[in-house]
Amino acid sequence: MDLYFPALMLLSGAAAIHSRARIPELRPAADAAEAVWKITAKLAFLAWLGLLAWGWFLHSWQQAALGLTLSALFSGPLAALGPRPGWWAYSLSMALVGLALGVFLVLP
């Protein structure tokens, strides 16, 4: 399997969890961790959009459409369940792995 699809799924899952965790009890206790998580989640969303555009223009539209579908299938249940305590760490790790995969994929 190409790294494109796992990167898209991880990035969308990370952004979905961050967008749903509005309650302070579901966020990190340390302000520094909160800031890192916020920045990483925003980067994950922007990277997700960038990878979709990259897949659309450099490959086929079918690959981007499949990536969008897989992203929705991955982040949809996460958003429906709602964040749980400690999910910020999962979101942060998914964002970091997804960003690393995206950089590895895009850079030659």
N, CA, C and O atoms as CSV, one atom per row, in Angstrom:
chain,resi,resn,atom,element,x,y,z
A,1,MET,N,N,0.842,-1.184,0.000
A,1,MET,CA,C,0.000,0.000,0.000
A,1,MET,C,C,0.881,1.240,0.000
A,1,MET,O,O,1.904,1.295,0.684
A,2,ASP,N,N,0.478,2.210,-0.759
A,2,ASP,CA,C,1.195,3.463,-0.856
A,2,ASP,C,C,1.122,4.218,0.470
A,2,ASP,O,O,0.152,4.071,1.214
A,3,LEU,N,N,2.129,5.015,0.766
A,3,LEU,CA,C,2.137,5.806,2.000
A,3,LEU,C,C,1.132,6.955,1.956
A,3,LEU,O,O,0.830,7.556,2.986
A,4,TYR,N,N,0.629,7.251,0.803
A,4,TYR,CA,C,-0.315,8.356,0.632
A,4,TYR,C,C,-1.569,8.159,1.477
A,4,TYR,O,O,-2.000,9.078,2.173
A,5,PHE,N,N,-2.146,6.986,1.419
A,5,PHE,CA,C,-3.400,6.736,2.117
A,5,PHE,C,C,-3.246,6.714,3.637
A,5,PHE,O,O,-4.051,7.339,4.328
A,6,PRO,N,N,-2.238,6.018,4.191
A,6,PRO,CA,C,-2.085,6.091,5.652
A,6,PRO,C,C,-1.785,7.502,6.151
A,6,PRO,O,O,-2.246,7.891,7.225
A,7,ALA,N,N,-1.020,8.266,5.383
A,7,ALA,CA,C,-0.714,9.639,5.792
A,7,ALA,C,C,-1.996,10.465,5.851
A,7,ALA,O,O,-2.221,11.192,6.819
A,8,LEU,N,N,-2.835,10.359,4.825
A,8,LEU,CA,C,-4.091,11.103,4.818
A,8,LEU,C,C,-4.989,10.693,5.977
A,8,LEU,O,O,-5.597,11.546,6.623
A,9,MET,N,N,-5.075,9.411,6.241
A,9,MET,CA,C,-5.945,8.930,7.313
A,9,MET,C,C,-5.454,9.393,8.679
A,9,MET,O,O,-6.256,9.811,9.514
A,10,LEU,N,N,-4.154,9.323,8.914
A,10,LEU,CA,C,-3.619,9.760,10.207
A,10,LEU,C,C,-3.786,11.262,10.411
A,10,LEU,O,O,-4.140,11.716,11.500
A,11,LEU,N,N,-3.529,12.021,9.361
A,11,LEU,CA,C,-3.664,13.477,9.475
A,11,LEU,C,C,-5.110,13.895,9.718
A,11,LEU,O,O,-5.369,14.793,10.520
A,12,SER,N,N,-6.041,13.258,9.039
A,12,SER,CA,C,-7.439,13.627,9.247
A,12,SER,C,C,-7.922,13.185,10.624
A,12,SER,O,O,-8.703,13.895,11.258
A,13,GLY,N,N,-7.477,12.034,11.092
A,13,GLY,CA,C,-7.853,11.580,12.435
A,13,GLY,C,C,-7.322,12.499,13.515
A,13,GLY,O,O,-8.023,12.800,14.482
A,14,ALA,N,N,-6.088,12.946,13.356
A,14,ALA,CA,C,-5.489,13.851,14.340
A,14,ALA,C,C,-6.242,15.178,14.388
A,14,ALA,O,O,-6.516,15.700,15.469
A,15,ALA,N,N,-6.571,15.717,13.237
A,15,ALA,CA,C,-7.300,16.984,13.193
A,15,ALA,C,C,-8.723,16.826,13.719
A,15,ALA,O,O,-9.247,17.736,14.362
A,16,ALA,N,N,-9.353,15.685,13.455
A,16,ALA,CA,C,-10.719,15.456,13.930
A,16,ALA,C,C,-10.769,15.385,15.451
A,16,ALA,O,O,-11.662,15.962,16.071
A,17,ILE,N,N,-9.824,14.688,16.050
A,17,ILE,CA,C,-9.799,14.600,17.514
A,17,ILE,C,C,-9.568,15.978,18.120
A,17,ILE,O,O,-10.229,16.351,19.089
A,18,HIS,N,N,-8.636,16.731,17.555
A,18,HIS,CA,C,-8.360,18.062,18.105
A,18,HIS,C,C,-9.570,18.975,17.996
A,18,HIS,O,O,-9.855,19.741,18.917
A,19,SER,N,N,-10.267,18.902,16.903
A,19,SER,CA,C,-11.413,19.793,16.723
A,19,SER,C,C,-12.565,19.441,17.657
A,19,SER,O,O,-13.401,20.298,17.944
A,20,ARG,N,N,-12.629,18.217,18.133
A,20,ARG,CA,C,-13.718,17.799,19.018
A,20,ARG,C,C,-13.406,17.966,20.501
A,20,ARG,O,O,-14.318,17.906,21.325
A,21,ALA,N,N,-12.150,18.172,20.858
A,21,ALA,CA,C,-11.753,18.231,22.269
A,21,ALA,C,C,-11.798,19.667,22.780
A,21,ALA,O,O,-10.759,20.306,22.944
A,22,ARG,N,N,-12.979,20.161,23.026
A,22,ARG,CA,C,-13.150,21.529,23.518
A,22,ARG,C,C,-13.183,21.591,25.047
A,22,ARG,O,O,-12.937,22.649,25.626
A,23,ILE,N,N,-13.480,20.486,25.694
A,23,ILE,CA,C,-13.606,20.451,27.151
A,23,ILE,C,C,-12.204,20.438,27.771
A,23,ILE,O,O,-11.363,19.647,27.345
A,24,PRO,N,N,-11.934,21.282,28.755
A,24,PRO,CA,C,-10.586,21.345,29.344
A,24,PRO,C,C,-10.099,20.023,29.932
A,24,PRO,O,O,-8.894,19.771,29.958
A,25,GLU,N,N,-11.013,19.175,30.403
A,25,GLU,CA,C,-10.590,17.899,30.976
A,25,GLU,C,C,-10.019,16.950,29.927
A,25,GLU,O,O,-9.305,16.007,30.269
A,26,LEU,N,N,-10.323,17.188,28.667
A,26,LEU,CA,C,-9.850,16.324,27.591
A,26,LEU,C,C,-8.586,16.861,26.926
A,26,LEU,O,O,-8.098,16.282,25.956
A,27,ARG,N,N,-8.067,17.947,27.437
A,27,ARG,CA,C,-6.877,18.564,26.876
A,27,ARG,C,C,-5.692,18.313,27.800
A,27,ARG,O,O,-5.886,17.954,28.961
A,28,PRO,N,N,-4.477,18.494,27.310
A,28,PRO,CA,C,-3.309,18.307,28.179
A,28,PRO,C,C,-3.298,19.328,29.313
A,28,PRO,O,O,-3.775,20.454,29.167
A,29,ALA,N,N,-2.746,18.909,30.435
A,29,ALA,CA,C,-2.715,19.786,31.611
A,29,ALA,C,C,-1.685,20.902,31.458
A,29,ALA,O,O,-1.916,22.023,31.911
A,30,ALA,N,N,-0.564,20.608,30.831
A,30,ALA,CA,C,0.510,21.592,30.688
A,30,ALA,C,C,0.209,22.536,29.520
A,30,ALA,O,O,-0.260,22.112,28.463
A,31,ASP,N,N,0.484,23.800,29.732
A,31,ASP,CA,C,0.253,24.798,28.683
A,31,ASP,C,C,1.160,24.577,27.478
A,31,ASP,O,O,0.750,24.803,26.340
A,32,ALA,N,N,2.384,24.140,27.725
A,32,ALA,CA,C,3.316,23.886,26.614
A,32,ALA,C,C,2.818,22.731,25.751
A,32,ALA,O,O,2.881,22.802,24.523
A,33,ALA,N,N,2.330,21.678,26.377
A,33,ALA,CA,C,1.788,20.541,25.617
A,33,ALA,C,C,0.553,20.958,24.836
A,33,ALA,O,O,0.343,20.504,23.712
A,34,GLU,N,N,-0.260,21.816,25.423
A,34,GLU,CA,C,-1.444,22.338,24.735
A,34,GLU,C,C,-1.054,23.121,23.488
A,34,GLU,O,O,-1.668,22.966,22.433
A,35,ALA,N,N,-0.032,23.961,23.611
A,35,ALA,CA,C,0.421,24.765,22.472
A,35,ALA,C,C,0.997,23.881,21.368
A,35,ALA,O,O,0.718,24.097,20.189
A,36,VAL,N,N,1.796,22.893,21.748
A,36,VAL,CA,C,2.377,21.976,20.758
A,36,VAL,C,C,1.277,21.199,20.056
A,36,VAL,O,O,1.311,21.032,18.837
A,37,TRP,N,N,0.300,20.723,20.822
A,37,TRP,CA,C,-0.804,19.963,20.240
A,37,TRP,C,C,-1.620,20.818,19.277
A,37,TRP,O,O,-2.012,20.349,18.208
A,38,LYS,N,N,-1.879,22.067,19.650
A,38,LYS,CA,C,-2.651,22.960,18.797
A,38,LYS,C,C,-1.931,23.225,17.485
A,38,LYS,O,O,-2.538,23.156,16.416
A,39,ILE,N,N,-0.651,23.525,17.560
A,39,ILE,CA,C,0.128,23.802,16.351
A,39,ILE,C,C,0.222,22.565,15.472
A,39,ILE,O,O,0.073,22.650,14.253
A,40,THR,N,N,0.470,21.415,16.091
A,40,THR,CA,C,0.597,20.167,15.336
A,40,THR,C,C,-0.720,19.788,14.671
A,40,THR,O,O,-0.721,19.307,13.538
A,41,ALA,N,N,-1.835,19.997,15.355
A,41,ALA,CA,C,-3.133,19.675,14.767
A,41,ALA,C,C,-3.443,20.596,13.588
A,41,ALA,O,O,-3.992,20.145,12.582
A,42,LYS,N,N,-3.103,21.868,13.699
A,42,LYS,CA,C,-3.305,22.794,12.576
A,42,LYS,C,C,-2.426,22.403,11.387
A,42,LYS,O,O,-2.872,22.427,10.240
A,43,LEU,N,N,-1.176,22.045,11.673
A,43,LEU,CA,C,-0.285,21.577,10.606
A,43,LEU,C,C,-0.814,20.298,9.974
A,43,LEU,O,O,-0.706,20.112,8.762
A,44,ALA,N,N,-1.385,19.418,10.788
A,44,ALA,CA,C,-1.937,18.167,10.264
A,44,ALA,C,C,-3.080,18.458,9.292
A,44,ALA,O,O,-3.166,17.846,8.227
A,45,PHE,N,N,-3.948,19.387,9.658
A,45,PHE,CA,C,-5.059,19.724,8.766
A,45,PHE,C,C,-4.552,20.340,7.466
A,45,PHE,O,O,-5.014,19.981,6.383
A,46,LEU,N,N,-3.603,21.266,7.575
A,46,LEU,CA,C,-3.048,21.886,6.367
A,46,LEU,C,C,-2.300,20.874,5.505
A,46,LEU,O,O,-2.380,20.920,4.277
A,47,ALA,N,N,-1.575,19.962,6.145
A,47,ALA,CA,C,-0.873,18.920,5.393
A,47,ALA,C,C,-1.863,17.978,4.720
A,47,ALA,O,O,-1.618,17.507,3.610
A,48,TRP,N,N,-2.983,17.703,5.389
A,48,TRP,CA,C,-4.015,16.860,4.798
A,48,TRP,C,C,-4.560,17.504,3.527
A,48,TRP,O,O,-4.702,16.847,2.495
A,49,LEU,N,N,-4.864,18.804,3.616
A,49,LEU,CA,C,-5.327,19.524,2.421
A,49,LEU,C,C,-4.266,19.528,1.328
A,49,LEU,O,O,-4.576,19.334,0.152
A,50,GLY,N,N,-3.009,19.752,1.721
A,50,GLY,CA,C,-1.921,19.761,0.747
A,50,GLY,C,C,-1.714,18.410,0.084
A,50,GLY,O,O,-1.470,18.339,-1.120
A,51,LEU,N,N,-1.809,17.340,0.861
A,51,LEU,CA,C,-1.657,16.009,0.270
A,51,LEU,C,C,-2.810,15.657,-0.661
A,51,LEU,O,O,-2.611,14.984,-1.672
A,52,LEU,N,N,-4.012,16.110,-0.324
A,52,LEU,CA,C,-5.132,15.896,-1.244
A,52,LEU,C,C,-4.886,16.609,-2.570
A,52,LEU,O,O,-5.097,16.034,-3.637
A,53,ALA,N,N,-4.440,17.863,-2.500
A,53,ALA,CA,C,-4.138,18.613,-3.728
A,53,ALA,C,C,-2.983,17.978,-4.476
A,53,ALA,O,O,-3.013,17.886,-5.704
A,54,TRP,N,N,-1.964,17.539,-3.749
A,54,TRP,CA,C,-0.812,16.886,-4.371
A,54,TRP,C,C,-1.242,15.614,-5.098
A,54,TRP,O,O,-0.797,15.354,-6.216
A,55,GLY,N,N,-2.092,14.834,-4.472
A,55,GLY,CA,C,-2.596,13.614,-5.108
A,55,GLY,C,C,-3.458,13.914,-6.310
A,55,GLY,O,O,-3.432,13.180,-7.298
A,56,TRP,N,N,-4.223,14.989,-6.235
A,56,TRP,CA,C,-5.109,15.353,-7.344
A,56,TRP,C,C,-4.309,15.805,-8.561
A,56,TRP,O,O,-4.598,15.377,-9.678
A,57,PHE,N,N,-3.309,16.662,-8.362
A,57,PHE,CA,C,-2.592,17.240,-9.493
A,57,PHE,C,C,-1.461,16.370,-10.012
A,57,PHE,O,O,-1.195,16.374,-11.213
A,58,LEU,N,N,-0.790,15.627,-9.150
A,58,LEU,CA,C,0.355,14.852,-9.603
A,58,LEU,C,C,0.032,13.400,-9.907
A,58,LEU,O,O,0.817,12.717,-10.565
A,59,HIS,N,N,-1.079,12.932,-9.452
A,59,HIS,CA,C,-1.479,11.558,-9.743
A,59,HIS,C,C,-2.832,11.619,-10.434
A,59,HIS,O,O,-3.029,12.448,-11.322
A,60,SER,N,N,-3.723,10.800,-10.065
A,60,SER,CA,C,-5.041,10.857,-10.681
A,60,SER,C,C,-6.071,11.360,-9.675
A,60,SER,O,O,-5.856,11.303,-8.464
A,61,TRP,N,N,-7.175,11.845,-10.190
A,61,TRP,CA,C,-8.223,12.317,-9.299
A,61,TRP,C,C,-8.828,11.160,-8.527
A,61,TRP,O,O,-9.370,11.356,-7.439
A,62,GLN,N,N,-8.740,9.927,-9.089
A,62,GLN,CA,C,-9.274,8.768,-8.389
A,62,GLN,C,C,-8.502,8.492,-7.099
A,62,GLN,O,O,-9.085,8.091,-6.092
A,63,GLN,N,N,-7.185,8.711,-7.139
A,63,GLN,CA,C,-6.377,8.489,-5.947
A,63,GLN,C,C,-6.736,9.502,-4.860
A,63,GLN,O,O,-6.831,9.140,-3.687
A,64,ALA,N,N,-6.934,10.748,-5.231
A,64,ALA,CA,C,-7.334,11.769,-4.257
A,64,ALA,C,C,-8.736,11.489,-3.725
A,64,ALA,O,O,-8.995,11.679,-2.537
A,65,ALA,N,N,-9.634,11.044,-4.587
A,65,ALA,CA,C,-10.998,10.733,-4.142
A,65,ALA,C,C,-10.997,9.540,-3.187
A,65,ALA,O,O,-11.728,9.538,-2.197
A,66,LEU,N,N,-10.186,8.534,-3.478
A,66,LEU,CA,C,-10.075,7.390,-2.576
A,66,LEU,C,C,-9.446,7.808,-1.246
A,66,LEU,O,O,-9.861,7.339,-0.186
A,67,GLY,N,N,-8.453,8.684,-1.303
A,67,GLY,CA,C,-7.844,9.195,-0.076
A,67,GLY,C,C,-8.830,9.987,0.757
A,67,GLY,O,O,-8.834,9.872,1.982
A,68,LEU,N,N,-9.661,10.785,0.121
A,68,LEU,CA,C,-10.692,11.546,0.832
A,68,LEU,C,C,-11.710,10.605,1.469
A,68,LEU,O,O,-12.140,10.822,2.601
A,69,THR,N,N,-12.089,9.570,0.747
A,69,THR,CA,C,-13.041,8.596,1.277
A,69,THR,C,C,-12.465,7.840,2.464
A,69,THR,O,O,-13.137,7.670,3.482
A,70,LEU,N,N,-11.222,7.385,2.339
A,70,LEU,CA,C,-10.588,6.673,3.448
A,70,LEU,C,C,-10.401,7.579,4.662
A,70,LEU,O,O,-10.535,7.132,5.801
A,71,SER,N,N,-10.095,8.835,4.422
A,71,SER,CA,C,-9.964,9.797,5.524
A,71,SER,C,C,-11.288,9.957,6.265
A,71,SER,O,O,-11.320,9.993,7.495
A,72,ALA,N,N,-12.369,10.050,5.510
A,72,ALA,CA,C,-13.687,10.183,6.135
A,72,ALA,C,C,-14.070,8.922,6.902
A,72,ALA,O,O,-14.656,8.998,7.982
A,73,LEU,N,N,-13.734,7.759,6.339
A,73,LEU,CA,C,-14.034,6.505,7.029
A,73,LEU,C,C,-13.206,6.337,8.296
A,73,LEU,O,O,-13.650,5.681,9.239
A,74,PHE,N,N,-12.014,6.917,8.334
A,74,PHE,CA,C,-11.156,6.813,9.517
A,74,PHE,C,C,-11.529,7.848,10.574
A,74,PHE,O,O,-11.637,7.514,11.754
A,75,SER,N,N,-11.726,9.103,10.161
A,75,SER,CA,C,-11.981,10.153,11.144
A,75,SER,C,C,-13.447,10.254,11.537
A,75,SER,O,O,-13.760,10.809,12.590
A,76,GLY,N,N,-14.341,9.741,10.729
A,76,GLY,CA,C,-15.765,9.782,11.063
A,76,GLY,C,C,-16.101,9.074,12.366
A,76,GLY,O,O,-16.734,9.671,13.237
A,77,PRO,N,N,-15.697,7.822,12.524
A,77,PRO,CA,C,-15.964,7.155,13.807
A,77,PRO,C,C,-15.273,7.820,14.995
A,77,PRO,O,O,-15.821,7.840,16.097
A,78,LEU,N,N,-14.076,8.363,14.780
A,78,LEU,CA,C,-13.396,9.071,15.867
A,78,LEU,C,C,-14.192,10.294,16.305
A,78,LEU,O,O,-14.323,10.565,17.498
A,79,ALA,N,N,-14.717,11.021,15.343
A,79,ALA,CA,C,-15.512,12.203,15.666
A,79,ALA,C,C,-16.848,11.811,16.284
A,79,ALA,O,O,-17.352,12.505,17.167
A,80,ALA,N,N,-17.422,10.701,15.823
A,80,ALA,CA,C,-18.706,10.263,16.368
A,80,ALA,C,C,-18.564,9.784,17.815
A,80,ALA,O,O,-19.446,10.026,18.639
A,81,LEU,N,N,-17.466,9.112,18.120
A,81,LEU,CA,C,-17.232,8.661,19.491
A,81,LEU,C,C,-16.969,9.821,20.424
A,81,LEU,O,O,-17.311,9.780,21.606
A,82,GLY,N,N,-16.370,10.835,19.888
A,82,GLY,CA,C,-15.979,11.969,20.725
A,82,GLY,C,C,-14.672,11.654,21.427
A,82,GLY,O,O,-14.347,10.490,21.659
A,83,PRO,N,N,-13.941,12.671,21.756
A,83,PRO,CA,C,-12.645,12.452,22.385
A,83,PRO,C,C,-12.793,11.920,23.803
A,83,PRO,O,O,-13.773,12.206,24.492
A,84,ARG,N,N,-11.840,11.172,24.208
A,84,ARG,CA,C,-11.779,10.608,25.555
A,84,ARG,C,C,-10.556,11.197,26.250
A,84,ARG,O,O,-9.667,11.724,25.581
A,85,PRO,N,N,-10.493,11.119,27.570
A,85,PRO,CA,C,-9.290,11.589,28.257
A,85,PRO,C,C,-8.060,10.833,27.744
A,85,PRO,O,O,-8.067,9.606,27.648
A,86,GLY,N,N,-7.031,11.568,27.427
A,86,GLY,CA,C,-5.805,10.962,26.915
A,86,GLY,C,C,-5.746,10.848,25.407
A,86,GLY,O,O,-4.710,10.480,24.851
A,87,TRP,N,N,-6.856,11.161,24.731
A,87,TRP,CA,C,-6.836,11.076,23.274
A,87,TRP,C,C,-5.988,12.166,22.651
A,87,TRP,O,O,-5.599,12.058,21.489
A,88,TRP,N,N,-5.696,13.217,23.406
A,88,TRP,CA,C,-4.838,14.261,22.863
A,88,TRP,C,C,-3.469,13.676,22.531
A,88,TRP,O,O,-2.837,14.102,21.565
A,89,ALA,N,N,-3.001,12.702,23.319
A,89,ALA,CA,C,-1.706,12.080,23.033
A,89,ALA,C,C,-1.784,11.234,21.761
A,89,ALA,O,O,-0.839,11.210,20.972
A,90,TYR,N,N,-2.906,10.541,21.560
A,90,TYR,CA,C,-3.083,9.788,20.315
A,90,TYR,C,C,-3.150,10.736,19.126
A,90,TYR,O,O,-2.568,10.470,18.074
A,91,SER,N,N,-3.859,11.834,19.301
A,91,SER,CA,C,-3.970,12.820,18.229
A,91,SER,C,C,-2.602,13.403,17.882
A,91,SER,O,O,-2.259,13.548,16.709
A,92,LEU,N,N,-1.834,13.731,18.901
A,92,LEU,CA,C,-0.499,14.292,18.680
A,92,LEU,C,C,0.398,13.289,17.979
A,92,LEU,O,O,1.129,13.653,17.058
A,93,SER,N,N,0.354,12.034,18.400
A,93,SER,CA,C,1.206,11.026,17.765
A,93,SER,C,C,0.752,10.739,16.333
A,93,SER,O,O,1.586,10.548,15.447
A,94,MET,N,N,-0.573,10.706,16.098
A,94,MET,CA,C,-1.050,10.506,14.725
A,94,MET,C,C,-0.635,11.658,13.832
A,94,MET,O,O,-0.273,11.448,12.674
A,95,ALA,N,N,-0.682,12.876,14.359
A,95,ALA,CA,C,-0.277,14.043,13.570
A,95,ALA,C,C,1.209,13.978,13.239
A,95,ALA,O,O,1.603,14.244,12.103
A,96,LEU,N,N,2.031,13.629,14.214
A,96,LEU,CA,C,3.475,13.574,13.972
A,96,LEU,C,C,3.840,12.484,12.968
A,96,LEU,O,O,4.668,12.708,12.084
A,97,VAL,N,N,3.234,11.316,13.096
A,97,VAL,CA,C,3.507,10.239,12.141
A,97,VAL,C,C,2.974,10.599,10.764
A,97,VAL,O,O,3.642,10.361,9.758
A,98,GLY,N,N,1.767,11.174,10.710
A,98,GLY,CA,C,1.205,11.580,9.426
A,98,GLY,C,C,2.026,12.663,8.744
A,98,GLY,O,O,2.214,12.631,7.528
A,99,LEU,N,N,2.517,13.625,9.526
A,99,LEU,CA,C,3.381,14.663,8.952
A,99,LEU,C,C,4.690,14.070,8.440
A,99,LEU,O,O,5.171,14.453,7.373
A,100,ALA,N,N,5.260,13.148,9.188
A,100,ALA,CA,C,6.499,12.510,8.744
A,100,ALA,C,C,6.270,11.718,7.462
A,100,ALA,O,O,7.087,11.777,6.543
A,101,LEU,N,N,5.172,10.982,7.392
A,101,LEU,CA,C,4.866,10.241,6.164
A,101,LEU,C,C,4.638,11.185,4.990
A,101,LEU,O,O,5.084,10.916,3.875
A,102,GLY,N,N,3.943,12.292,5.242
A,102,GLY,CA,C,3.713,13.266,4.178
A,102,GLY,C,C,4.984,13.884,3.659
A,102,GLY,O,O,5.153,14.045,2.450
A,103,VAL,N,N,5.883,14.233,4.560
A,103,VAL,CA,C,7.177,14.804,4.139
A,103,VAL,C,C,7.978,13.765,3.369
A,103,VAL,O,O,8.573,14.077,2.338
A,104,PHE,N,N,7.995,12.538,3.860
A,104,PHE,CA,C,8.714,11.465,3.178
A,104,PHE,C,C,8.133,11.188,1.799
A,104,PHE,O,O,8.858,10.833,0.870
A,105,LEU,N,N,6.847,11.348,1.675
A,105,LEU,CA,C,6.171,11.078,0.414
A,105,LEU,C,C,6.392,12.181,-0.610
A,105,LEU,O,O,6.610,11.900,-1.789
A,106,VAL,N,N,6.338,13.423,-0.174
A,106,VAL,CA,C,6.405,14.553,-1.097
A,106,VAL,C,C,7.839,14.889,-1.491
A,106,VAL,O,O,8.116,15.176,-2.656
A,107,LEU,N,N,8.744,14.853,-0.523
A,107,LEU,CA,C,10.134,15.178,-0.842
A,107,LEU,C,C,10.818,13.995,-1.526
A,107,LEU,O,O,10.651,12.845,-1.121
A,108,PRO,N,N,11.587,14.298,-2.567
A,108,PRO,CA,C,12.254,13.188,-3.273
A,108,PRO,C,C,13.375,12.563,-2.489
A,108,PRO,O,O,14.014,11.624,-2.965
